[in-house]
């Protein structure tokens, strides 16, 4: 039979990297401001207590919800508060820095109308009178009182310092700041809707101290994670079970080949012999903390029973470099002075911590929240199964545990 002619090959389409344009760049300093806001305000932003207090004062239905939090640079402040509104300069005594409260003009008139016995109806957006500003100033004081009730005693209390009349006076009241945090709320008062915004300078957020990891802090963190776990149900990470550690120079790591053996500095368990023992469970890259666990062998499969949690980043146990690495007094050091040598030539001496992973288990965000002491995690590995080597959570090789003159090592079977 005649052979079929070959089908024409389709030309490969060139793929272009898609770049999101128009997104504002966020620096590490600006991201740190958002983290500090959590500890400056009670329960992140306790809008329920504020809306309840507003309903008591205004005797009207009030809805208050957090719309967004955005870090802005001080150079963009004049553009951000360019429209007429009600402004209130707030100061955390005894600090000189000031925060700024902004209430859009329509909502400000409706609020005054409700406080004076009206129904909070919308009125013509005009400049506020002195009496109307005083009424709103009283409302701000009541909100600050409600805010202070949930704050830590160590934090300074906010006080009303002044009421700027124009956007230019509002910008001047904030003063010289590098970054600010804009916290914007959606506010509903009867049929009137609008927004309220609080601009918090970096120096004001700087007075909040990192939280103590006590029982109250842990309970608050758990509540927040449980409330938001549904949003992260599709997000997953690796839960890594580590049973050994080694230290290797970066140059040696790059020269690893198949059948090479990496000798381990410390071993917590010997799964190639079917033995049990301690293990360390790390989530993702393991920078936040770790879980102590005990390996169990049931029905020919390894499982890990969580025995404790440890927060804070620290090097794996037993992998600290031996010796101080500092020249002793009286010793001479040879230094090569040449223009052809620079710092890049020293990179090969940087030690890397290699972890021996018995298993990796994919877990979702809601599963991570439910982890607790005594819980058993199925690792899905049997005695003698291959192990994997990782550096900072990134897999670099796969191998098998072997004995070399009384020491335990990993013979490389594949490079990843």
C-alpha positions as CSV (number, residue, x, y, z in Angstrom):
1,X,0.0,0.0,0.0
2,X,1.3,3.5,-0.7
3,X,2.5,5.3,2.3
4,X,0.6,8.3,3.5
5,X,2.4,11.6,3.0
6,X,3.6,13.2,6.2
7,X,1.4,15.8,7.7
8,X,2.7,19.3,7.4
9,X,4.3,20.5,10.6
10,X,2.8,23.6,12.1
11,X,5.2,26.4,12.9
12,X,5.8,26.8,16.6
13,X,4.2,29.9,17.9
14,X,6.5,32.2,19.8
15,X,5.4,32.8,23.3
16,X,5.7,36.2,24.8
17,X,5.9,36.8,28.5
18,X,2.8,38.7,29.7
19,X,3.6,41.6,31.9
20,X,0.9,43.3,34.0
21,X,1.1,47.0,33.3
22,X,-0.2,49.9,35.4
23,X,0.2,48.0,38.8
24,X,1.7,50.2,41.5
25,X,5.0,49.0,42.9
26,X,4.9,48.2,46.6
27,X,8.1,48.4,48.6
28,X,9.0,46.2,51.5
29,X,8.6,49.2,53.8
30,X,5.1,49.8,52.6
31,X,4.2,46.2,53.1
32,X,5.5,46.4,56.7
33,X,3.1,49.3,57.4
34,X,0.2,47.1,56.5
35,X,1.4,44.4,58.9
36,X,1.8,46.9,61.7
37,X,-1.7,48.1,61.3
38,X,-2.9,44.8,62.5
39,X,-1.4,45.4,65.9
40,X,-2.3,49.1,66.1
41,X,-6.0,48.5,65.7
42,X,-7.9,46.0,67.8
43,X,-8.9,42.8,66.0
44,X,-7.4,44.1,62.7
45,X,-10.3,46.6,62.2
46,X,-13.1,46.1,64.6
47,X,-15.9,47.6,62.5
48,X,-18.7,46.0,64.4
49,X,-17.9,47.9,67.6
50,X,-17.6,51.2,65.7
51,X,-20.9,50.7,63.8
52,X,-22.7,49.8,67.0
53,X,-21.5,52.9,68.7
54,X,-22.5,55.0,65.7
55,X,-26.0,53.6,65.8
56,X,-26.3,54.5,69.4
57,X,-25.3,58.1,68.8
58,X,-27.1,58.7,65.6
59,X,-30.1,56.5,66.4
60,X,-30.1,55.3,62.8
61,X,-29.0,52.3,60.9
62,X,-25.3,52.4,60.2
63,X,-23.2,50.0,58.1
64,X,-19.5,50.1,58.2
65,X,-17.1,47.9,56.3
66,X,-13.4,47.9,55.4
67,X,-13.0,48.6,51.7
68,X,-9.2,48.5,51.2
69,X,-5.9,49.3,52.8
70,X,-3.2,50.9,50.6
71,X,0.3,52.2,51.3
72,X,0.9,55.6,49.6
73,X,3.9,57.8,49.4
74,X,3.8,61.2,51.0
75,X,4.3,62.9,47.6
76,X,0.9,61.7,46.5
77,X,-1.0,63.0,49.5
78,X,-2.1,66.3,48.0
79,X,-3.6,64.4,45.1
80,X,-5.3,61.9,47.4
81,X,-7.1,64.6,49.5
82,X,-7.7,67.2,46.9
83,X,-11.6,67.3,47.2
84,X,-13.5,69.2,49.9
85,X,-14.4,67.0,52.9
86,X,-14.5,66.9,56.6
87,X,-11.0,66.5,58.0
88,X,-9.8,65.7,61.5
89,X,-6.1,65.7,62.5
90,X,-5.4,63.0,65.1
91,X,-2.3,62.7,67.3
92,X,-1.1,59.8,69.4
93,X,0.0,61.7,72.5
94,X,2.8,62.4,73.3
95,X,4.1,61.9,69.8
96,X,4.1,64.8,67.4
97,X,3.1,62.8,64.3
98,X,-0.4,63.2,63.1
99,X,-2.9,60.9,61.4
100,X,-5.7,62.3,59.2
101,X,-9.4,61.3,59.2
102,X,-11.4,62.2,56.1
103,X,-15.1,62.0,55.7
104,X,-16.7,62.8,52.3
105,X,-18.8,65.9,52.3
106,X,-22.2,64.3,51.5
107,X,-21.8,61.8,54.2
108,X,-20.7,64.5,56.7
109,X,-23.9,66.5,56.1
110,X,-26.0,63.4,56.5
111,X,-24.3,62.6,59.8
112,X,-24.8,66.1,61.2
113,X,-28.5,65.9,60.1
114,X,-28.9,62.6,61.9
115,X,-27.2,63.9,65.1
116,X,-29.5,66.9,65.1
117,X,-32.6,64.8,65.0
118,X,-33.1,64.5,61.2
119,X,-33.3,61.3,59.2
120,X,-29.8,61.5,57.8
121,X,-31.1,62.6,54.4
122,X,-28.7,63.8,51.8
123,X,-28.4,67.6,51.6
124,X,-26.6,70.0,49.3
125,X,-22.8,69.5,49.5
126,X,-21.7,72.9,50.8
127,X,-18.9,74.0,53.2
128,X,-19.5,72.9,56.8
129,X,-20.2,75.6,59.4
130,X,-18.4,75.9,62.6
131,X,-21.3,74.3,64.5
132,X,-21.4,71.4,62.1
133,X,-17.7,70.8,62.4
134,X,-18.1,70.8,66.2
135,X,-20.8,68.2,66.0
136,X,-18.6,66.0,63.9
137,X,-15.7,66.6,66.2
138,X,-17.8,65.2,69.1
139,X,-18.5,62.1,67.0
140,X,-14.8,61.6,66.3
141,X,-14.1,61.8,70.1
142,X,-16.7,59.1,70.7
143,X,-15.1,56.9,68.1
144,X,-11.6,57.4,69.5
145,X,-13.0,56.3,72.9
146,X,-14.4,53.2,71.4
147,X,-11.1,52.5,69.6
148,X,-9.1,52.9,72.8
149,X,-11.2,50.3,74.7
150,X,-9.8,47.4,72.5
151,X,-6.2,48.6,72.2
152,X,-3.2,47.3,74.2
153,X,-2.4,49.4,77.2
154,X,1.1,49.9,76.0
155,X,-0.1,51.8,72.9
156,X,-0.6,55.6,73.0
157,X,-4.2,56.8,72.8
158,X,-5.3,58.9,69.8
159,X,-6.6,62.3,70.5
160,X,-8.3,65.0,68.3
161,X,-5.8,67.8,67.7
162,X,-7.4,70.0,65.1
163,X,-10.0,70.2,62.3
164,X,-8.4,71.4,59.1
165,X,-10.8,73.5,56.9
166,X,-9.2,72.8,53.5
167,X,-7.3,70.0,51.8
168,X,-4.2,72.1,51.9
169,X,-4.5,72.5,55.7
170,X,-5.1,68.8,56.0
171,X,-1.9,68.0,54.1
172,X,0.0,70.5,56.2
173,X,-1.3,69.0,59.4
174,X,0.1,65.6,58.5
175,X,3.6,67.1,58.2
176,X,6.7,65.6,56.7
177,X,6.3,61.9,56.3
178,X,7.8,59.4,53.9
179,X,5.0,56.9,53.7
180,X,1.4,56.7,54.9
181,X,-1.2,54.0,55.1
182,X,-4.6,54.8,53.7
183,X,-7.4,52.7,55.4
184,X,-10.7,53.3,53.5
185,X,-14.2,52.3,54.8
186,X,-17.6,52.1,53.1
187,X,-20.2,53.8,55.2
188,X,-24.0,53.6,54.9
189,X,-26.2,56.0,56.9
190,X,-29.9,55.4,56.1
191,X,-30.2,56.2,52.4
192,X,-26.9,58.0,52.2
193,X,-23.7,56.1,51.3
194,X,-20.2,57.4,51.2
195,X,-16.7,56.7,52.4
196,X,-14.4,57.5,55.3
197,X,-10.7,57.3,55.1
198,X,-7.9,57.3,57.8
199,X,-4.4,58.3,56.7
200,X,-1.8,56.9,59.2
201,X,1.8,58.1,58.8
202,X,4.6,55.6,59.1
203,X,5.9,57.3,62.3
204,X,2.5,56.7,64.0
205,X,2.5,53.0,63.0
206,X,6.1,52.8,64.3
207,X,4.9,53.2,67.9
208,X,3.2,49.8,67.7
209,X,5.4,47.1,69.0
210,X,5.5,43.5,67.5
211,X,3.0,41.3,69.4
212,X,4.0,38.9,72.1
213,X,3.3,35.4,71.1
214,X,1.2,34.7,74.1
215,X,-2.1,32.8,74.3
216,X,-4.2,35.9,73.4
217,X,-2.0,36.5,70.3
218,X,-2.3,32.9,69.2
219,X,-6.1,32.9,69.7
220,X,-6.4,36.1,67.7
221,X,-4.3,34.7,64.9
222,X,-6.3,31.5,64.7
223,X,-9.6,33.4,64.6
224,X,-8.3,35.4,61.6
225,X,-7.1,32.4,59.8
226,X,-10.3,30.5,60.3
227,X,-12.3,33.5,59.1
228,X,-10.3,33.7,55.9
229,X,-9.5,30.0,55.3
230,X,-12.4,29.7,52.8
231,X,-10.7,32.3,50.5
232,X,-7.6,30.2,50.5
233,X,-9.2,26.7,50.1
234,X,-7.6,26.4,46.6
235,X,-4.1,27.5,47.9
236,X,-1.8,24.7,48.8
237,X,1.8,24.1,49.9
238,X,4.1,21.3,50.7
239,X,4.4,19.9,54.2
240,X,8.0,18.5,54.3
241,X,9.1,15.8,56.7
242,X,12.9,16.1,57.3
243,X,15.0,13.3,58.9
244,X,18.5,14.5,58.3
245,X,20.8,17.5,57.6
246,X,24.1,18.1,55.9
247,X,26.2,21.2,55.2
248,X,27.8,21.6,51.8
249,X,29.6,24.4,50.0
250,X,27.7,26.0,47.2
251,X,30.5,25.1,44.7
252,X,30.2,21.4,45.8
253,X,26.4,21.5,45.3
254,X,26.8,22.6,41.7
255,X,29.3,19.8,41.1
256,X,27.1,17.0,42.4
257,X,26.7,14.1,40.0
258,X,24.7,10.9,40.0
259,X,26.1,8.2,42.3
260,X,27.9,10.8,44.5
261,X,27.3,10.3,48.2
262,X,26.4,13.3,50.5
263,X,27.4,12.4,54.1
264,X,25.0,13.7,56.7
265,X,26.0,15.8,59.7
266,X,22.9,14.8,61.7
267,X,20.3,12.1,61.4
268,X,17.0,11.9,63.4
269,X,15.7,8.7,61.9
270,X,16.9,5.8,59.6
271,X,13.8,5.0,57.5
272,X,15.9,2.8,55.1
273,X,16.0,0.3,58.0
274,X,12.4,0.6,58.9
275,X,13.3,2.5,62.1
276,X,11.2,5.2,63.7
277,X,12.4,8.4,65.4
278,X,12.0,12.2,65.5
279,X,11.3,14.3,62.5
280,X,10.8,17.9,61.7
281,X,7.8,19.1,59.6
282,X,8.2,22.3,57.7
283,X,5.6,24.2,55.7
284,X,6.8,25.6,52.4
285,X,10.2,27.1,52.9
286,X,9.9,26.8,56.7
287,X,10.8,30.4,57.4
288,X,8.0,31.1,59.9
289,X,8.5,28.0,62.1
290,X,8.4,24.2,62.3
291,X,6.6,21.3,63.8
292,X,8.3,18.6,65.9
293,X,7.0,15.1,65.1
294,X,7.5,11.5,65.9
295,X,7.7,8.9,63.0
296,X,5.3,6.0,63.3
297,X,5.2,2.9,61.1
298,X,1.7,1.5,60.5
299,X,0.8,-1.2,57.9
300,X,4.2,-0.7,56.2
301,X,3.7,3.1,55.8
302,X,5.3,6.0,57.6
303,X,3.2,8.5,59.5
304,X,4.1,11.6,61.5
305,X,2.6,12.4,64.9
306,X,2.9,16.1,65.7
307,X,4.4,16.6,69.2
308,X,4.9,20.4,69.2
309,X,5.2,23.7,67.4
310,X,8.1,26.2,67.3
311,X,7.8,29.6,65.8
312,X,10.7,31.7,64.5
313,X,13.3,31.0,61.9
314,X,16.5,29.2,62.9
315,X,19.0,26.8,61.3
316,X,18.3,23.1,61.3
317,X,19.5,21.4,64.5
318,X,23.1,20.2,64.5
319,X,24.1,22.1,61.4
320,X,26.0,25.0,63.0
321,X,29.5,25.4,61.5
322,X,32.2,23.9,63.6
323,X,34.7,26.4,64.9
324,X,34.4,30.2,64.9
325,X,36.1,30.8,61.6
326,X,38.1,33.7,63.1
327,X,41.8,34.0,63.0
328,X,43.5,33.6,66.4
329,X,45.8,36.3,67.7
330,X,49.3,36.0,66.4
331,X,48.3,34.0,63.4
332,X,49.3,35.4,60.0
333,X,46.8,35.5,57.1
334,X,47.8,35.5,53.5
335,X,46.0,38.0,51.4
336,X,46.2,38.1,47.7
337,X,46.1,41.7,46.5
338,X,45.2,41.8,42.8
339,X,42.7,43.6,40.7
340,X,41.6,40.3,39.1
341,X,40.0,38.9,42.3
342,X,36.7,40.2,43.7
343,X,33.9,39.2,46.0
344,X,32.5,36.8,43.5
345,X,35.4,34.5,44.0
346,X,34.4,34.0,47.7
347,X,30.9,32.7,46.8
348,X,32.1,29.1,46.7
349,X,32.8,29.2,50.5
350,X,29.2,30.0,51.4
351,X,27.8,26.9,53.2
352,X,24.3,25.6,52.3
353,X,22.1,23.6,54.5
354,X,20.7,20.5,52.8
355,X,17.7,18.8,54.3
356,X,16.9,15.1,53.8
357,X,13.2,14.8,53.1
358,X,11.4,11.6,53.7
359,X,8.2,12.8,52.2
360,X,6.3,15.8,50.9
361,X,2.6,16.1,51.5
362,X,0.4,18.6,49.7
363,X,-1.8,20.5,52.2
364,X,-4.4,23.3,51.8
365,X,-4.7,26.4,53.9
366,X,-7.7,25.1,55.8
367,X,-5.8,21.9,56.6
368,X,-2.8,23.9,57.9
369,X,-5.1,25.9,60.3
370,X,-6.5,22.6,61.7
371,X,-3.0,21.1,62.5
372,X,-2.5,20.6,66.2
373,X,-0.5,18.6,68.7
374,X,-1.3,14.9,68.6
375,X,-2.5,14.9,65.0
376,X,-1.2,12.2,62.7
377,X,-0.1,13.1,59.1
378,X,0.1,10.3,56.6
379,X,3.4,10.6,54.8
380,X,2.7,8.0,52.1
381,X,6.2,6.5,52.2
382,X,7.4,3.0,53.0
383,X,10.8,1.8,54.5
384,X,13.5,1.9,51.8
385,X,11.7,4.4,49.6
386,X,13.9,7.1,48.0
387,X,14.5,10.3,49.8
388,X,15.0,13.8,48.4
389,X,17.5,16.6,49.1
390,X,16.4,20.2,49.3
391,X,17.9,23.6,49.9
392,X,15.6,26.2,51.4
393,X,12.6,24.1,50.4
394,X,13.8,23.7,46.8
395,X,14.4,20.1,45.6
396,X,17.9,19.6,44.2
397,X,18.3,15.8,44.1
398,X,16.8,12.4,44.8
399,X,18.7,9.5,46.3
400,X,18.8,6.5,48.7
401,X,20.2,6.3,52.2
402,X,23.4,4.2,52.4
403,X,25.9,3.4,55.1
404,X,29.5,4.5,54.5
405,X,32.0,3.4,57.1
406,X,29.6,3.8,59.9
407,X,28.2,7.1,58.7
408,X,24.9,7.7,57.0
409,X,24.8,9.3,53.6
410,X,22.6,9.8,50.5
411,X,23.7,8.3,47.2
412,X,22.4,10.6,44.4
413,X,20.2,8.7,41.9
414,X,18.8,11.7,40.1
415,X,19.5,15.5,39.9
416,X,16.4,17.7,39.9
